[in-house]
Amino acid sequence: MEALGALGALGGSLVLVLTAVYADKHFSAAPRVPVWWGIDRQVRWFATRRVGLALLPLIGMAVLFIAAGQGVALFHIVFVSLALLVAYLIYLQAVDKNLAQ
């Protein structure tokens, strides 16, 4: 594993985990959060709050560390980290909108 790639994967993972911890505190009143929406924008599946909020960060961490292990350049790992963070923030916005209804 390239040292810079591993450091980038660690940094990206840390940002995702910290965002998930903040989201867990923000949604502490909700016992369940939506995880899957259908094409008609109706929630199809709920999960317990901690499981639902941990799914994307866990998958993202796996992707980042696998990429770092394959020798992917630091620039690409940072780009993927930012893309995962944006996707997670969009998900959190959708959760917030759904729970506010």
DSSP file (Angstrom, degrees, kcal/mol; ACC not computed):
  #  RESIDUE AA STRUCTURE BP1 BP2  ACC     N-H-->O    O-->H-N    N-H-->O    O-->H-N    TCO  KAPPA ALPHA  PHI   PSI    X-CA   Y-CA   Z-CA
    1    1 A M              0   0    0      0, 0.0    68,-0.2     0, 0.0     2,-0.2   0.000 360.0 360.0 360.0 127.9    0.0    0.0    0.0
    2    2 A E     >  -     0   0    0     66,-0.9     4,-2.6     1,-0.1     5,-0.2  -0.460 360.0-132.9 -66.6 135.1    1.4    3.4   -1.0
    3    3 A A  H  > S+     0   0    0      1,-0.2     4,-2.2     2,-0.2     5,-0.1   0.903 104.2  45.5 -61.5 -44.5    1.9    5.5    2.1
    4    4 A L  H  > S+     0   0    0      2,-0.2     4,-2.5     1,-0.2    -1,-0.2   0.894 112.7  51.2 -67.5 -38.2    0.3    8.7    0.7
    5    5 A G  H  > S+     0   0    0      2,-0.2     4,-2.4     1,-0.2    -2,-0.2   0.908 110.8  48.3 -63.2 -41.8   -2.7    6.7   -0.7
    6    6 A A  H  X S+     0   0    0     -4,-2.6     4,-2.4     2,-0.2    -2,-0.2   0.890 111.1  50.7 -65.5 -39.1   -3.2    5.1    2.7
    7    7 A L  H  X S+     0   0    0     -4,-2.2     4,-2.4    -5,-0.2    -2,-0.2   0.897 110.9  48.9 -65.4 -40.0   -3.0    8.5    4.4
    8    8 A G  H  X S+     0   0    0     -4,-2.5     4,-2.7     2,-0.2    -2,-0.2   0.902 111.5  49.3 -64.2 -41.6   -5.6    9.8    2.0
    9    9 A A  H  X S+     0   0    0     -4,-2.4     4,-2.3     2,-0.2    -2,-0.2   0.891 111.5  49.6 -64.9 -39.2   -7.8    6.8    2.6
   10   10 A L  H  X S+     0   0    0     -4,-2.4     4,-2.3     2,-0.2    -2,-0.2   0.914 112.1  47.7 -65.6 -42.9   -7.5    7.3    6.3
   11   11 A G  H  X S+     0   0    0     -4,-2.4     4,-2.1     2,-0.2    -2,-0.2   0.925 112.9  47.6 -64.1 -45.2   -8.3   11.1    6.0
   12   12 A G  H  X S+     0   0    0     -4,-2.7     4,-2.1     1,-0.2    -1,-0.2   0.896 112.6  49.8 -62.5 -40.0  -11.3   10.4    3.9
   13   13 A S  H  X S+     0   0    0     -4,-2.3     4,-2.6    -5,-0.2    -1,-0.2   0.894 108.3  53.2 -65.2 -40.0  -12.5    7.7    6.2
   14   14 A L  H  X S+     0   0    0     -4,-2.3     4,-2.6     2,-0.2     5,-0.2   0.909 108.5  49.4 -62.6 -42.5  -12.1   10.0    9.2
   15   15 A V  H  X S+     0   0    0     -4,-2.1     4,-2.2     2,-0.2    -1,-0.2   0.917 112.1  48.5 -63.4 -43.1  -14.2   12.7    7.6
   16   16 A L  H  X S+     0   0    0     -4,-2.1     4,-2.1     2,-0.2    -2,-0.2   0.910 113.0  47.5 -63.6 -41.8  -17.0   10.2    6.8
   17   17 A V  H  X S+     0   0    0     -4,-2.6     4,-2.4     2,-0.2    -2,-0.2   0.922 111.7  49.4 -67.0 -43.7  -16.9    8.8   10.3
   18   18 A L  H  X S+     0   0    0     -4,-2.6     4,-2.3     1,-0.2    -1,-0.2   0.884 111.0  50.5 -63.5 -37.3  -17.0   12.3   11.9
   19   19 A T  H  X S+     0   0    0     -4,-2.2     4,-2.5    -5,-0.2    -1,-0.2   0.897 110.4  49.9 -65.4 -39.9  -19.9   13.3    9.6
   20   20 A A  H  X S+     0   0    0     -4,-2.1     4,-2.3     2,-0.2    -2,-0.2   0.885 109.7  50.8 -66.2 -38.6  -21.8   10.1   10.7
   21   21 A V  H  X S+     0   0    0     -4,-2.4     4,-1.9     2,-0.2    -2,-0.2   0.926 111.7  47.6 -64.9 -43.9  -21.2   10.8   14.4
   22   22 A Y  H  X S+     0   0    0     -4,-2.3     4,-2.5     1,-0.2    -2,-0.2   0.923 111.9  50.3 -61.1 -44.0  -22.6   14.3   13.9
   23   23 A A  H  X S+     0   0    0     -4,-2.5     4,-2.6     1,-0.2    -2,-0.2   0.881 106.6  55.4 -63.0 -38.0  -25.6   13.0   12.0
   24   24 A D  H  < S+     0   0    0     -4,-2.3    -1,-0.2     1,-0.2    -2,-0.2   0.904 111.4  43.8 -62.0 -40.9  -26.2   10.5   14.8
   25   25 A K  H >< S+     0   0    0     -4,-1.9     3,-1.2     1,-0.2    -2,-0.2   0.890 113.3  52.1 -69.5 -38.8  -26.4   13.3   17.3
   26   26 A H  H 3< S+     0   0    0     -4,-2.5     3,-0.3     1,-0.3    -2,-0.2   0.882 117.3  37.2 -65.0 -39.4  -28.5   15.4   14.9
   27   27 A F  T >< S+     0   0    0     -4,-2.6     3,-1.7     1,-0.2    -1,-0.3   0.012  78.1 125.5-100.9  26.9  -31.1   12.7   14.4
   28   28 A S  T <   +     0   0    0     -3,-1.2    -1,-0.2     1,-0.3    -2,-0.1   0.748  68.1  59.4 -62.2 -24.0  -31.0   11.3   17.9
   29   29 A A  T 3  S+     0   0    0     -3,-0.3    -1,-0.3    -4,-0.2    -2,-0.1   0.705  91.0  81.6 -76.5 -18.3  -34.8   11.7   18.3
   30   30 A A    <   -     0   0    0     -3,-1.7    19,-0.1     1,-0.2     3,-0.1  -0.773  58.5-167.1 -92.9 120.9  -35.4    9.3   15.4
   31   31 A P  S    S+     0   0    0      0, 0.0    18,-2.1     0, 0.0     2,-0.3   0.806  79.3  28.0 -73.4 -27.3  -35.3    5.6   16.3
   32   32 A R  E     -A   48   0A   0     16,-0.3    16,-0.2    17,-0.1    14,-0.0  -0.963  67.6-160.5-133.4 150.5  -35.2    4.7   12.5
   33   33 A V  E     -A   47   0A   0     14,-2.6    14,-2.4    -2,-0.3     2,-0.1  -0.947  30.9-102.4-126.6 150.6  -34.1    6.5    9.4
   34   34 A P  E     +A   46   0A   0      0, 0.0    12,-0.3     0, 0.0     3,-0.1  -0.467  36.8 171.9 -70.6 143.1  -35.0    5.9    5.8
   35   35 A V  E     +     0   0A   0     10,-3.0     2,-0.4     1,-0.3    11,-0.2   0.631  61.9  35.7-121.0 -30.0  -32.4    4.0    3.8
   36   36 A W  E     -A   45   0A   0      9,-1.6     8,-3.4     0, 0.0     9,-1.5  -0.989  59.3-168.5-138.6 128.3  -34.0    3.2    0.4
   37   37 A W  E     -A   43   0A   0     -2,-0.4     6,-0.2     6,-0.3     2,-0.1  -0.876  18.3-131.6-112.4 146.7  -36.4    5.2   -1.7
   38   38 A G    >   -     0   0    0      4,-2.7     3,-1.9    -2,-0.4     6,-0.0  -0.308  36.4 -94.3 -85.6 176.6  -38.4    4.0   -4.7
   39   39 A I  T 3  S+     0   0    0      1,-0.3    -1,-0.1     2,-0.1    -2,-0.0   0.748 126.9  59.1 -63.7 -24.3  -38.7    5.7   -8.0
   40   40 A D  T 3  S-     0   0    0      2,-0.1    -1,-0.3     1,-0.0     3,-0.1   0.275 118.6-112.3 -88.4  11.1  -41.9    7.3   -6.8
   41   41 A R  S <  S+     0   0    0     -3,-1.9     2,-0.4     1,-0.3    -2,-0.1   0.630  74.5 134.4  68.2  17.7  -40.0    8.9   -3.9
   42   42 A Q        -     0   0    0      1,-0.0    -4,-2.7     2,-0.0     2,-0.3  -0.784  64.9-106.8 -94.4 141.1  -41.7    6.8   -1.3
   43   43 A V  E     +A   37   0A   0     -2,-0.4    -6,-0.3    -6,-0.2     3,-0.1  -0.494  35.8 179.1 -68.8 128.7  -39.5    5.2    1.4
   44   44 A R  E     +     0   0A   0     -8,-3.4     2,-0.4     1,-0.3    -7,-0.2   0.692  64.8  23.8-100.4 -26.5  -39.2    1.5    0.8
   45   45 A W  E     -A   36   0A   0     -9,-1.5   -10,-3.0     2,-0.0    -9,-1.6  -0.987  57.8-166.8-149.9 132.8  -36.9    0.5    3.7
   46   46 A F  E     -A   34   0A   0     -2,-0.4     2,-0.3   -12,-0.3     3,-0.0  -0.830   8.9-169.6-110.7 154.5  -36.1    1.9    7.1
   47   47 A A  E     -A   33   0A   0    -14,-2.4   -14,-2.6    -2,-0.3    -2,-0.0  -0.924  39.7 -80.2-134.3 162.6  -33.2    0.9    9.3
   48   48 A T  E  >  -A   32   0A   0     -2,-0.3     4,-3.0   -16,-0.2     5,-0.3  -0.304  53.3-106.1 -58.5 152.7  -32.3    1.6   12.9
   49   49 A R  H  > S+     0   0    0    -18,-2.1     4,-2.4     1,-0.2     5,-0.2   0.894 116.4  43.9 -53.6 -50.3  -30.7    5.1   13.2
   50   50 A R  H  > S+     0   0    0    -19,-0.2     4,-1.0     1,-0.2    -1,-0.2   0.877 116.1  46.8 -68.3 -36.8  -27.1    3.9   13.7
   51   51 A V  H  > S+     0   0    0      2,-0.2     4,-1.1     1,-0.2     3,-0.4   0.942 113.9  48.3 -67.5 -46.6  -27.2    1.2   11.1
   52   52 A G  H  < S+     0   0    0     -4,-3.0     4,-0.5     1,-0.2     3,-0.3   0.883 114.3  45.3 -61.6 -40.2  -28.8    3.5    8.5
   53   53 A L  H  < S+     0   0    0     -4,-2.4    -1,-0.2    -5,-0.3    -2,-0.2   0.676 112.6  52.0 -79.1 -16.2  -26.3    6.3    9.2
   54   54 A A  H  X S+     0   0    0     -4,-1.0     4,-2.2    -3,-0.4     5,-0.2   0.626  87.5  82.6 -93.5 -14.1  -23.3    3.9    9.1
   55   55 A L  H  X S+     0   0    0     -4,-1.1     4,-2.4    -3,-0.3     5,-0.2   0.951  94.2  40.2 -59.2 -56.1  -23.9    2.2    5.8
   56   56 A L  H  > S+     0   0    0     -4,-0.5     4,-3.0     1,-0.2     5,-0.2   0.917 115.4  50.8 -65.0 -43.4  -22.4    4.7    3.4
   57   57 A P  H  > S+     0   0    0      0, 0.0     4,-2.5     0, 0.0    -1,-0.2   0.903 111.8  48.5 -60.1 -38.3  -19.4    5.5    5.6
   58   58 A L  H  X S+     0   0    0     -4,-2.2     4,-2.0     2,-0.2    -2,-0.2   0.928 114.3  44.5 -66.9 -44.0  -18.6    1.8    5.9
   59   59 A I  H  X S+     0   0    0     -4,-2.4     4,-2.4    -5,-0.2    -1,-0.2   0.914 114.0  51.6 -64.5 -41.6  -18.9    1.1    2.2
   60   60 A G  H  X S+     0   0    0     -4,-3.0     4,-2.7    -5,-0.2    -2,-0.2   0.901 108.1  50.9 -61.6 -42.3  -16.9    4.3    1.5
   61   61 A M  H  X S+     0   0    0     -4,-2.5     4,-2.6    -5,-0.2     5,-0.3   0.911 109.9  50.3 -62.4 -41.7  -14.1    3.3    3.9
   62   62 A A  H  X S+     0   0    0     -4,-2.0     4,-2.3     1,-0.2     5,-0.2   0.934 111.6  48.0 -61.4 -45.5  -13.9   -0.1    2.2
   63   63 A V  H  X S+     0   0    0     -4,-2.4     4,-2.4     1,-0.2    -2,-0.2   0.927 112.9  48.5 -60.6 -45.7  -13.7    1.5   -1.3
   64   64 A L  H  X S+     0   0    0     -4,-2.7     4,-2.5     1,-0.2    -2,-0.2   0.917 114.0  44.1 -64.0 -44.4  -11.0    3.9   -0.1
   65   65 A F  H  X S+     0   0    0     -4,-2.6     4,-2.1     2,-0.2    -1,-0.2   0.850 113.0  51.1 -73.4 -32.2   -8.8    1.3    1.5
   66   66 A I  H  X S+     0   0    0     -4,-2.3     4,-1.3    -5,-0.3    -1,-0.2   0.924 112.1  48.0 -66.3 -42.4   -9.2   -1.1   -1.4
   67   67 A A  H  <>S+     0   0    0     -4,-2.4     5,-2.1    -5,-0.2     3,-0.4   0.918 111.8  49.1 -62.9 -43.1   -8.2    1.7   -3.8
   68   68 A A  H ><5S+     0   0    0     -4,-2.5     3,-1.2     1,-0.2   -66,-0.9   0.885 108.8  53.7 -63.8 -37.4   -5.2    2.6   -1.6
   69   69 A G  H 3<5S+     0   0    0     -4,-2.1    -1,-0.2     1,-0.3    -2,-0.2   0.767 104.8  55.0 -67.1 -25.7   -4.2   -1.0   -1.5
   70   70 A Q  T 3<5S-     0   0    0     -4,-1.3    -1,-0.3    -3,-0.4    -2,-0.2   0.455 121.1-107.7 -86.6  -1.3   -4.2   -1.2   -5.3
   71   71 A G  T < 5 +     0   0    0     -3,-1.2    -3,-0.2    -4,-0.3    -2,-0.1   0.745  54.8 171.6  84.1  23.8   -1.8    1.7   -5.5
   72   72 A V      < -     0   0    0     -5,-2.1    -1,-0.2     1,-0.1   -70,-0.1  -0.414  41.7 -96.9 -66.7 143.3   -4.3    4.3   -6.8
   73   73 A A     >  -     0   0    0      1,-0.1     4,-1.9    -2,-0.1     3,-0.4  -0.220  25.4-118.2 -64.3 150.6   -2.9    7.8   -6.8
   74   74 A L  H  > S+     0   0    0      1,-0.2     4,-2.7     2,-0.2     5,-0.2   0.874 112.8  59.4 -56.4 -41.0   -3.5   10.2   -3.9
   75   75 A F  H  > S+     0   0    0      1,-0.2     4,-2.2     2,-0.2    -1,-0.2   0.907 107.2  46.2 -55.9 -43.8   -5.3   12.6   -6.2
   76   76 A H  H  > S+     0   0    0     -3,-0.4     4,-2.6     2,-0.2    -1,-0.2   0.869 110.9  51.9 -69.8 -36.6   -7.9   10.0   -7.1
   77   77 A I  H  X S+     0   0    0     -4,-1.9     4,-2.4     2,-0.2    -2,-0.2   0.908 110.8  48.1 -66.2 -40.9   -8.4    8.9   -3.5
   78   78 A V  H  X S+     0   0    0     -4,-2.7     4,-2.4     2,-0.2    -2,-0.2   0.917 111.8  50.5 -64.2 -42.3   -9.0   12.5   -2.5
   79   79 A F  H  X S+     0   0    0     -4,-2.2     4,-2.3    -5,-0.2    -2,-0.2   0.926 112.2  46.0 -61.0 -45.7  -11.5   12.9   -5.4
   80   80 A V  H  X S+     0   0    0     -4,-2.6     4,-2.6     2,-0.2    -1,-0.2   0.885 110.4  54.7 -66.0 -38.4  -13.4    9.7   -4.4
   81   81 A S  H  X S+     0   0    0     -4,-2.4     4,-2.3     2,-0.2    -2,-0.2   0.926 110.1  46.0 -59.5 -45.2  -13.4   10.8   -0.8
   82   82 A L  H  X S+     0   0    0     -4,-2.4     4,-2.5     2,-0.2    -2,-0.2   0.897 111.5  51.6 -65.6 -40.0  -15.0   14.1   -1.8
   83   83 A A  H  X S+     0   0    0     -4,-2.3     4,-2.4     2,-0.2    -2,-0.2   0.907 110.8  48.4 -63.0 -41.6  -17.5   12.4   -4.0
   84   84 A L  H  X S+     0   0    0     -4,-2.6     4,-2.4     2,-0.2    -2,-0.2   0.897 110.9  51.0 -64.8 -40.2  -18.5   10.0   -1.1
   85   85 A L  H  X S+     0   0    0     -4,-2.3     4,-2.5     2,-0.2    -2,-0.2   0.922 110.7  48.0 -63.8 -43.8  -18.8   13.0    1.2
   86   86 A V  H  X S+     0   0    0     -4,-2.5     4,-2.2     2,-0.2    -2,-0.2   0.922 112.0  49.8 -62.7 -43.6  -21.1   14.8   -1.2
   87   87 A A  H  X S+     0   0    0     -4,-2.4     4,-2.1     1,-0.2    -1,-0.2   0.899 111.7  49.0 -61.3 -40.2  -23.2   11.6   -1.7
   88   88 A Y  H  X S+     0   0    0     -4,-2.4     4,-2.7     2,-0.2    -2,-0.2   0.894 109.9  50.7 -67.7 -40.0  -23.5   11.2    2.1
   89   89 A L  H  X S+     0   0    0     -4,-2.5     4,-2.0     2,-0.2    -1,-0.2   0.880 110.0  50.2 -66.0 -37.2  -24.5   14.9    2.6
   90   90 A I  H  X S+     0   0    0     -4,-2.2     4,-2.0     2,-0.2    -2,-0.2   0.911 111.0  49.8 -64.7 -41.8  -27.2   14.5   -0.1
   91   91 A Y  H  X S+     0   0    0     -4,-2.1     4,-2.5     1,-0.2    -2,-0.2   0.928 110.0  50.2 -60.9 -45.6  -28.4   11.3    1.7
   92   92 A L  H  X S+     0   0    0     -4,-2.7     4,-2.6     1,-0.2    -1,-0.2   0.866 108.6  52.6 -63.6 -35.6  -28.5   13.2    5.0
   93   93 A Q  H  X S+     0   0    0     -4,-2.0     4,-2.4     2,-0.2    -1,-0.2   0.906 109.8  48.7 -64.9 -40.7  -30.5   16.0    3.5
   94   94 A A  H  X S+     0   0    0     -4,-2.0     4,-2.3     2,-0.2    -2,-0.2   0.893 111.5  49.7 -65.9 -39.5  -33.0   13.5    2.2
   95   95 A V  H  X S+     0   0    0     -4,-2.5     4,-2.8     2,-0.2     5,-0.2   0.939 111.2  49.1 -62.9 -46.3  -33.2   11.8    5.6
   96   96 A D  H  X S+     0   0    0     -4,-2.6     4,-1.5     1,-0.2    -2,-0.2   0.913 111.9  48.7 -60.1 -43.6  -33.8   15.2    7.2
   97   97 A K  H  X S+     0   0    0     -4,-2.4     4,-0.6     1,-0.2    -1,-0.2   0.901 113.2  47.7 -63.7 -41.4  -36.5   16.1    4.7
   98   98 A N  H >< S+     0   0    0     -4,-2.3     3,-0.8     1,-0.2    -2,-0.2   0.903 112.1  48.1 -68.9 -40.7  -38.2   12.8    5.2
   99   99 A L  H 3< S+     0   0    0     -4,-2.8    -1,-0.2     1,-0.2    -2,-0.2   0.752 104.7  60.9 -72.9 -22.4  -38.1   12.9    9.0
  100  100 A A  H 3<        0   0    0     -4,-1.5    -1,-0.2     1,-0.2    -2,-0.2   0.674 360.0 360.0 -76.3 -16.7  -39.5   16.5    9.0
  101  101 A Q    <<        0   0    0     -3,-0.8    -1,-0.2    -4,-0.6    -2,-0.1   0.483 360.0 360.0 -72.4 360.0  -42.7   15.3    7.3
